[in-house]
Amino acid sequence: MPDSHPRPAYTAEQALERLKAGNARFVAGEARFPTVQKEVLADLAKGQAPYATILGCSDSRVPPELVFDAGFGELFIIRVAGNVLGPTIAGTLQYAGTHLHTPLFVVMGHEGCGAVKAALARKYESAEHRSRIETLLEGIVPAFDDLDPTRPPEQLMHAAVEANVRWTLRALRESPEGKASLARGDFQLVGAVYELESGRVRFLAD
Ligand SMILES: [Zn+2]
């Protein structure tokens, strides 16, 4: 079924450069987008063509539009505690890929993530949580298979945040739909970790 969505104006490489430049402005205190003009809203009402899709955490300290100094209509964002992939999240990502054609997908975790911390406690200290939270954490715990739990807590947490991002990246790459889309070169997939103290986004190397 052909769709009438406008196409994003950027390639995956250009999209990544825009995110990096936006984060650099944010870190430097030179953000451009405190608000949005009425004309921009009117234009966007006709349709959206975001250049990047971001799966991030619900944490109040990690708002992607602000962190990347992006305006309305630029980023398609999914936020869920611990940036955990689940069926409805996968559906939202698939929508972004097949209908919005965003050329870049970013899975963005963050230092000090409460969901990751809770998942660590569940795995290594058998901590118990309420039922729905348990379900959420079950989506994170398998990411820790290669972690060394004897590391100092701070290092373990740092490694766990990155492992959680890589776990989601792998799940997306290895899903039948993700595999097919990546093989066609429909989009690029990258991981990132936001640093709470500096405001900096660290993009992960493969
Ligand atoms: Zn978090």
py3Dmol code that shows the C-alpha trace and the ligand (Angstrom):
import py3Dmol

protein = """\
ATOM      1  CA  MET A   1       0.000   0.000   0.000  1.00  0.00           C
ATOM      2  CA  PRO A   2       1.617   3.274  -1.047  1.00  0.00           C
ATOM      3  CA  ASP A   3       1.513   5.988   1.541  1.00  0.00           C
ATOM      4  CA  SER A   4       1.420   9.708   1.145  1.00  0.00           C
ATOM      5  CA  HIS A   5       3.741  10.701   3.965  1.00  0.00           C
ATOM      6  CA  PRO A   6       6.345  13.285   3.025  1.00  0.00           C
ATOM      7  CA  ARG A   7       9.865  11.819   3.089  1.00  0.00           C
ATOM      8  CA  PRO A   8      12.541  13.009   5.532  1.00  0.00           C
ATOM      9  CA  ALA A   9      14.959  15.448   3.928  1.00  0.00           C
ATOM     10  CA  TYR A  10      18.090  13.801   5.314  1.00  0.00           C
ATOM     11  CA  THR A  11      20.137  10.633   4.946  1.00  0.00           C
ATOM     12  CA  ALA A  12      21.001   8.577   8.042  1.00  0.00           C
ATOM     13  CA  GLU A  13      24.473  10.166   8.163  1.00  0.00           C
ATOM     14  CA  GLN A  14      23.047  13.671   7.928  1.00  0.00           C
ATOM     15  CA  ALA A  15      20.439  12.823  10.569  1.00  0.00           C
ATOM     16  CA  LEU A  16      23.171  11.633  12.936  1.00  0.00           C
ATOM     17  CA  GLU A  17      25.177  14.807  12.308  1.00  0.00           C
ATOM     18  CA  ARG A  18      22.098  16.903  13.125  1.00  0.00           C
ATOM     19  CA  LEU A  19      21.626  15.060  16.412  1.00  0.00           C
ATOM     20  CA  LYS A  20      25.292  15.520  17.329  1.00  0.00           C
ATOM     21  CA  ALA A  21      25.224  19.208  16.436  1.00  0.00           C
ATOM     22  CA  GLY A  22      21.999  19.707  18.406  1.00  0.00           C
ATOM     23  CA  ASN A  23      23.459  18.012  21.470  1.00  0.00           C
ATOM     24  CA  ALA A  24      26.594  20.149  21.176  1.00  0.00           C
ATOM     25  CA  ARG A  25      24.411  23.310  21.174  1.00  0.00           C
ATOM     26  CA  PHE A  26      22.475  21.991  24.170  1.00  0.00           C
ATOM     27  CA  VAL A  27      25.667  21.252  26.117  1.00  0.00           C
ATOM     28  CA  ALA A  28      27.087  24.673  25.240  1.00  0.00           C
ATOM     29  CA  GLY A  29      23.916  26.408  26.463  1.00  0.00           C
ATOM     30  CA  GLU A  30      23.190  27.592  22.920  1.00  0.00           C
ATOM     31  CA  ALA A  31      19.956  25.760  22.213  1.00  0.00           C
ATOM     32  CA  ARG A  32      17.889  27.239  19.385  1.00  0.00           C
ATOM     33  CA  PHE A  33      14.456  25.855  20.101  1.00  0.00           C
ATOM     34  CA  PRO A  34      12.850  27.321  23.201  1.00  0.00           C
ATOM     35  CA  THR A  35       9.496  27.556  21.420  1.00  0.00           C
ATOM     36  CA  VAL A  36       7.822  27.053  18.069  1.00  0.00           C
ATOM     37  CA  GLN A  37       6.428  29.573  15.592  1.00  0.00           C
ATOM     38  CA  LYS A  38       2.752  29.488  14.601  1.00  0.00           C
ATOM     39  CA  GLU A  39       3.716  29.170  10.924  1.00  0.00           C
ATOM     40  CA  VAL A  40       5.762  26.072  11.739  1.00  0.00           C
ATOM     41  CA  LEU A  41       2.795  24.528  13.550  1.00  0.00           C
ATOM     42  CA  ALA A  42       0.513  25.275  10.603  1.00  0.00           C
ATOM     43  CA  ASP A  43       3.007  23.705   8.226  1.00  0.00           C
ATOM     44  CA  LEU A  44       3.467  20.614  10.416  1.00  0.00           C
ATOM     45  CA  ALA A  45      -0.302  20.171  10.679  1.00  0.00           C
ATOM     46  CA  LYS A  46      -0.173  19.041   7.052  1.00  0.00           C
ATOM     47  CA  GLY A  47       2.169  16.148   7.835  1.00  0.00           C
ATOM     48  CA  GLN A  48       5.305  15.014   9.607  1.00  0.00           C
ATOM     49  CA  ALA A  49       8.655  13.883   8.211  1.00  0.00           C
ATOM     50  CA  PRO A  50      10.914  13.359  11.250  1.00  0.00           C
ATOM     51  CA  TYR A  51      14.508  12.498  10.385  1.00  0.00           C
ATOM     52  CA  ALA A  52      15.203  10.291  13.404  1.00  0.00           C
ATOM     53  CA  THR A  53      13.337   7.846  15.604  1.00  0.00           C
ATOM     54  CA  ILE A  54      14.491   7.636  19.200  1.00  0.00           C
ATOM     55  CA  LEU A  55      13.718   4.954  21.750  1.00  0.00           C
ATOM     56  CA  GLY A  56      14.605   6.491  25.099  1.00  0.00           C
ATOM     57  CA  CYS A  57      13.781   6.316  28.798  1.00  0.00           C
ATOM     58  CA  SER A  58      10.810   7.992  30.514  1.00  0.00           C
ATOM     59  CA  ASP A  59      13.178   9.553  33.046  1.00  0.00           C
ATOM     60  CA  SER A  60      12.277  13.237  33.470  1.00  0.00           C
ATOM     61  CA  ARG A  61      15.919  14.199  33.085  1.00  0.00           C
ATOM     62  CA  VAL A  62      16.287  12.842  29.554  1.00  0.00           C
ATOM     63  CA  PRO A  63      13.928  14.700  27.182  1.00  0.00           C
ATOM     64  CA  PRO A  64      15.227  13.952  23.662  1.00  0.00           C
ATOM     65  CA  GLU A  65      13.908  17.105  21.964  1.00  0.00           C
ATOM     66  CA  LEU A  66      15.777  19.274  24.471  1.00  0.00           C
ATOM     67  CA  VAL A  67      18.889  17.105  24.636  1.00  0.00           C
ATOM     68  CA  PHE A  68      19.201  17.245  20.829  1.00  0.00           C
ATOM     69  CA  ASP A  69      17.907  20.816  20.547  1.00  0.00           C
ATOM     70  CA  ALA A  70      15.340  19.605  18.030  1.00  0.00           C
ATOM     71  CA  GLY A  71      12.178  21.388  16.974  1.00  0.00           C
ATOM     72  CA  PHE A  72       8.635  20.097  16.456  1.00  0.00           C
ATOM     73  CA  GLY A  73       8.354  17.531  13.689  1.00  0.00           C
ATOM     74  CA  GLU A  74      12.028  16.544  13.761  1.00  0.00           C
ATOM     75  CA  LEU A  75      12.132  13.552  16.079  1.00  0.00           C
ATOM     76  CA  PHE A  76       9.774  10.596  16.408  1.00  0.00           C
ATOM     77  CA  ILE A  77      10.116   9.534  20.029  1.00  0.00           C
ATOM     78  CA  ILE A  78       9.169   6.564  22.138  1.00  0.00           C
ATOM     79  CA  ARG A  79       9.875   6.793  25.839  1.00  0.00           C
ATOM     80  CA  VAL A  80       9.488   3.889  28.216  1.00  0.00           C
ATOM     81  CA  ALA A  81      11.246   3.133  31.503  1.00  0.00           C
ATOM     82  CA  GLY A  82      14.623   1.572  30.767  1.00  0.00           C
ATOM     83  CA  ASN A  83      14.065   2.039  27.001  1.00  0.00           C
ATOM     84  CA  VAL A  84      12.732  -1.515  27.007  1.00  0.00           C
ATOM     85  CA  LEU A  85      11.553  -3.077  23.801  1.00  0.00           C
ATOM     86  CA  GLY A  86       8.107  -4.727  23.897  1.00  0.00           C
ATOM     87  CA  PRO A  87       5.443  -5.621  21.320  1.00  0.00           C
ATOM     88  CA  THR A  88       3.754  -2.220  21.248  1.00  0.00           C
ATOM     89  CA  ILE A  89       7.121  -0.446  21.179  1.00  0.00           C
ATOM     90  CA  ALA A  90       8.187  -2.655  18.267  1.00  0.00           C
ATOM     91  CA  GLY A  91       4.941  -1.710  16.510  1.00  0.00           C
ATOM     92  CA  THR A  92       5.662   1.980  16.982  1.00  0.00           C
ATOM     93  CA  LEU A  93       9.185   1.507  15.623  1.00  0.00           C
ATOM     94  CA  GLN A  94       7.833  -0.390  12.644  1.00  0.00           C
ATOM     95  CA  TYR A  95       5.405   2.440  11.950  1.00  0.00           C
ATOM     96  CA  ALA A  96       8.307   4.899  11.984  1.00  0.00           C
ATOM     97  CA  GLY A  97      10.221   2.704   9.563  1.00  0.00           C
ATOM     98  CA  THR A  98       7.539   1.729   7.092  1.00  0.00           C
ATOM     99  CA  HIS A  99       5.372   4.861   7.066  1.00  0.00           C
ATOM    100  CA  LEU A 100       7.552   7.748   8.176  1.00  0.00           C
ATOM    101  CA  HIS A 101      10.739   6.324   6.640  1.00  0.00           C
ATOM    102  CA  THR A 102      12.976   7.886   9.267  1.00  0.00           C
ATOM    103  CA  PRO A 103      16.517   7.111   8.051  1.00  0.00           C
ATOM    104  CA  LEU A 104      18.013   6.889  11.544  1.00  0.00           C
ATOM    105  CA  PHE A 105      16.954   4.895  14.616  1.00  0.00           C
ATOM    106  CA  VAL A 106      18.596   5.619  17.955  1.00  0.00           C
ATOM    107  CA  VAL A 107      18.285   3.549  21.124  1.00  0.00           C
ATOM    108  CA  MET A 108      19.269   5.942  23.902  1.00  0.00           C
ATOM    109  CA  GLY A 109      19.901   4.842  27.458  1.00  0.00           C
ATOM    110  CA  HIS A 110      21.220   7.075  30.204  1.00  0.00           C
ATOM    111  CA  GLU A 111      23.582   6.967  33.132  1.00  0.00           C
ATOM    112  CA  GLY A 112      21.841   6.535  36.477  1.00  0.00           C
ATOM    113  CA  CYS A 113      18.800   4.819  34.920  1.00  0.00           C
ATOM    114  CA  GLY A 114      16.481   3.681  37.716  1.00  0.00           C
ATOM    115  CA  ALA A 115      15.048   0.833  35.642  1.00  0.00           C
ATOM    116  CA  VAL A 116      18.517  -0.531  34.902  1.00  0.00           C
ATOM    117  CA  LYS A 117      19.441  -0.187  38.560  1.00  0.00           C
ATOM    118  CA  ALA A 118      16.301  -2.076  39.606  1.00  0.00           C
ATOM    119  CA  ALA A 119      17.024  -4.796  37.044  1.00  0.00           C
ATOM    120  CA  LEU A 120      20.558  -5.155  38.437  1.00  0.00           C
ATOM    121  CA  ALA A 121      19.137  -5.522  41.956  1.00  0.00           C
ATOM    122  CA  ARG A 122      16.669  -8.098  40.698  1.00  0.00           C
ATOM    123  CA  LYS A 123      19.400 -10.168  39.047  1.00  0.00           C
ATOM    124  CA  TYR A 124      22.135  -9.966  41.661  1.00  0.00           C
ATOM    125  CA  GLU A 125      20.259  -9.309  44.896  1.00  0.00           C
ATOM    126  CA  SER A 126      16.987 -11.107  44.088  1.00  0.00           C
ATOM    127  CA  ALA A 127      15.140  -7.881  44.828  1.00  0.00           C
ATOM    128  CA  GLU A 128      11.384  -8.134  44.354  1.00  0.00           C
ATOM    129  CA  HIS A 129       9.136  -5.588  42.686  1.00  0.00           C
ATOM    130  CA  ARG A 130       5.430  -5.163  41.991  1.00  0.00           C
ATOM    131  CA  SER A 131       4.076  -7.342  39.196  1.00  0.00           C
ATOM    132  CA  ARG A 132       4.012  -4.829  36.332  1.00  0.00           C
ATOM    133  CA  ILE A 133       7.458  -3.570  37.229  1.00  0.00           C
ATOM    134  CA  GLU A 134       8.662  -7.194  37.262  1.00  0.00           C
ATOM    135  CA  THR A 135       7.424  -7.540  33.690  1.00  0.00           C
ATOM    136  CA  LEU A 136       9.326  -4.422  32.714  1.00  0.00           C
ATOM    137  CA  LEU A 137      12.538  -5.615  34.383  1.00  0.00           C
ATOM    138  CA  GLU A 138      12.298  -9.018  32.697  1.00  0.00           C
ATOM    139  CA  GLY A 139      12.933  -7.109  29.484  1.00  0.00           C
ATOM    140  CA  ILE A 140      16.214  -5.726  30.840  1.00  0.00           C
ATOM    141  CA  VAL A 141      17.754  -8.564  32.896  1.00  0.00           C
ATOM    142  CA  PRO A 142      18.845 -10.694  29.886  1.00  0.00           C
ATOM    143  CA  ALA A 143      21.026  -7.766  28.791  1.00  0.00           C
ATOM    144  CA  PHE A 144      23.291  -8.467  31.764  1.00  0.00           C
ATOM    145  CA  ASP A 145      24.435 -11.954  30.744  1.00  0.00           C
ATOM    146  CA  ASP A 146      28.005 -10.840  30.005  1.00  0.00           C
ATOM    147  CA  LEU A 147      28.404  -8.437  32.920  1.00  0.00           C
ATOM    148  CA  ASP A 148      30.942  -9.018  35.664  1.00  0.00           C
ATOM    149  CA  PRO A 149      28.962  -8.514  38.906  1.00  0.00           C
ATOM    150  CA  THR A 150      32.151  -8.295  40.982  1.00  0.00           C
ATOM    151  CA  ARG A 151      32.988  -4.882  39.510  1.00  0.00           C
ATOM    152  CA  PRO A 152      32.578  -1.839  41.769  1.00  0.00           C
ATOM    153  CA  PRO A 153      28.908  -0.717  41.819  1.00  0.00           C
ATOM    154  CA  GLU A 154      29.493   2.457  39.833  1.00  0.00           C
ATOM    155  CA  GLN A 155      31.364   0.624  37.061  1.00  0.00           C
ATOM    156  CA  LEU A 156      28.787  -2.144  37.050  1.00  0.00           C
ATOM    157  CA  MET A 157      25.980   0.383  36.637  1.00  0.00           C
ATOM    158  CA  HIS A 158      27.828   2.160  33.817  1.00  0.00           C
ATOM    159  CA  ALA A 159      28.384  -1.159  32.008  1.00  0.00           C
ATOM    160  CA  ALA A 160      24.782  -2.247  32.627  1.00  0.00           C
ATOM    161  CA  VAL A 161      23.352   0.916  31.029  1.00  0.00           C
ATOM    162  CA  GLU A 162      25.407   0.315  27.900  1.00  0.00           C
ATOM    163  CA  ALA A 163      24.628  -3.415  27.897  1.00  0.00           C
ATOM    164  CA  ASN A 164      20.915  -2.606  28.031  1.00  0.00           C
ATOM    165  CA  VAL A 165      21.208  -0.369  24.971  1.00  0.00           C
ATOM    166  CA  ARG A 166      23.223  -3.003  23.095  1.00  0.00           C
ATOM    167  CA  TRP A 167      20.703  -5.672  24.067  1.00  0.00           C
ATOM    168  CA  THR A 168      17.880  -3.665  22.492  1.00  0.00           C
ATOM    169  CA  LEU A 169      19.975  -2.933  19.400  1.00  0.00           C
ATOM    170  CA  ARG A 170      20.622  -6.642  19.005  1.00  0.00           C
ATOM    171  CA  ALA A 171      16.956  -7.518  19.440  1.00  0.00           C
ATOM    172  CA  LEU A 172      16.055  -5.006  16.716  1.00  0.00           C
ATOM    173  CA  ARG A 173      18.815  -6.169  14.376  1.00  0.00           C
ATOM    174  CA  GLU A 174      17.897  -9.808  14.801  1.00  0.00           C
ATOM    175  CA  SER A 175      14.132  -9.457  14.496  1.00  0.00           C
ATOM    176  CA  PRO A 176      12.913 -10.628  11.061  1.00  0.00           C
ATOM    177  CA  GLU A 177      11.554  -7.175  10.240  1.00  0.00           C
ATOM    178  CA  GLY A 178      14.664  -5.369  11.444  1.00  0.00           C
ATOM    179  CA  LYS A 179      16.929  -7.741   9.571  1.00  0.00           C
ATOM    180  CA  ALA A 180      15.034  -7.260   6.325  1.00  0.00           C
ATOM    181  CA  SER A 181      14.908  -3.473   6.661  1.00  0.00           C
ATOM    182  CA  LEU A 182      18.607  -3.202   7.507  1.00  0.00           C
ATOM    183  CA  ALA A 183      19.485  -5.484   4.600  1.00  0.00           C
ATOM    184  CA  ARG A 184      17.538  -3.172   2.282  1.00  0.00           C
ATOM    185  CA  GLY A 185      19.402  -0.207   3.770  1.00  0.00           C
ATOM    186  CA  ASP A 186      16.108   1.411   4.803  1.00  0.00           C
ATOM    187  CA  PHE A 187      17.677   2.925   7.899  1.00  0.00           C
ATOM    188  CA  GLN A 188      20.690   2.965  10.206  1.00  0.00           C
ATOM    189  CA  LEU A 189      20.520   1.856  13.800  1.00  0.00           C
ATOM    190  CA  VAL A 190      22.772   3.333  16.492  1.00  0.00           C
ATOM    191  CA  GLY A 191      23.051   3.182  20.259  1.00  0.00           C
ATOM    192  CA  ALA A 192      23.675   6.118  22.566  1.00  0.00           C
ATOM    193  CA  VAL A 193      24.039   6.885  26.253  1.00  0.00           C
ATOM    194  CA  TYR A 194      23.080  10.230  27.765  1.00  0.00           C
ATOM    195  CA  GLU A 195      25.279  11.517  30.577  1.00  0.00           C
ATOM    196  CA  LEU A 196      23.135  13.177  33.243  1.00  0.00           C
ATOM    197  CA  GLU A 197      25.806  15.448  34.637  1.00  0.00           C
ATOM    198  CA  SER A 198      27.275  16.845  31.442  1.00  0.00           C
ATOM    199  CA  GLY A 199      24.190  16.726  29.208  1.00  0.00           C
ATOM    200  CA  ARG A 200      26.321  15.005  26.624  1.00  0.00           C
ATOM    201  CA  VAL A 201      25.108  12.139  24.422  1.00  0.00           C
ATOM    202  CA  ARG A 202      27.748   9.500  23.780  1.00  0.00           C
ATOM    203  CA  PHE A 203      27.066   7.541  20.591  1.00  0.00           C
ATOM    204  CA  LEU A 204      28.239   3.944  20.852  1.00  0.00           C
ATOM    205  CA  ALA A 205      30.660   2.411  18.400  1.00  0.00           C
ATOM    206  CA  ASP A 206      29.551  -0.917  16.950  1.00  0.00           C
TER     207      ASP A 206
END
"""
ligand_1 = """\
1
ZN
Zn 15.964 5.510 32.857
"""
view = py3Dmol.view(width=600, height=400)
view.addModel(protein, "pdb")
view.setStyle({"model": 0}, {"cartoon": {"style": "trace"}})
view.addModel(ligand_1, "xyz")
view.setStyle({"model": 1}, {"stick": {}})
view.zoomTo()
view.show()
